[in-house]
Amino acid sequence: MKCFEVFYGMGGIATGGYFKSLIVAASEENIEAMLCEEHGEDVLITKVNETSQTNGYDHDQILSTTRV
């Protein structure tokens, strides 16, 4: 599993914003689908940084999300 730091936007002008999530996933290709499912709307990913390899997780998951 790999750990990714992901920056993305979602929502409209009145309620939207930019966010950063820390995600554990088997591959970068899984990230967008995970975020769309978690938030219940489309996201626009602007940057993905692979931060490390990790063996502490058995499946893809979002560890944290903050507004930036």
N, C-alpha and C positions, 0 to 999 in steps of 0.2 A: 504494500500500500504506500501511496505517496501523500504528502501533506502539501496543500496549495493555499496560497493567499490570493483571494479573488476580489477584484474591484468591479462594481457593476452599478447600473442605474435601473430603476423601475418606477412605475407609476406615472401619473399625469402631472401637469404643471402645478395643480393645487395640492396634491398629496404625495407626489413622488420625491425622489432624492437619489443620492449616491450612497452605496453601502460597501462594506468590506466583510467578507466571510472567510473563516478558516475552515477548510474542507479536507477530509480524508477520502481519497478515492483511488481506485485501481488505475484509472487513466484520466487524463485531462478531458477526454471526450464525454465523460459522464457528468461533468460539472453543471453545464447549462440545464440539463433535464432535472437534476437534483434541486437547483435553485428555483426553477419554475414550479415544480411540485411543492416545495416548501412554502413559497410565498403565494401560490395560487394565481400567478400572473406571469406574463413574459418579462424576461430580464434582458438587458443589453450589457454584455460583458465587455469591459474596456481593457482589463489587464489581468493576467494570470501569472503568478510567480510560484514556481515549485520551491518549497522551503526545505523539505527533508524527506527522507525515507522513514517509515515507521512500521513497526511490527506489533504495536499495541492494539490494533483494531482489526476486526474480522470482516467488516463490511463498510461500504461507502456511507459517509455521514457528514452532516454539517456540525462542526463543533461550536462555532460562535458566529454571531452577526452583529455588526455595529454600524451606525449611521456615520458617514464621514462628511 
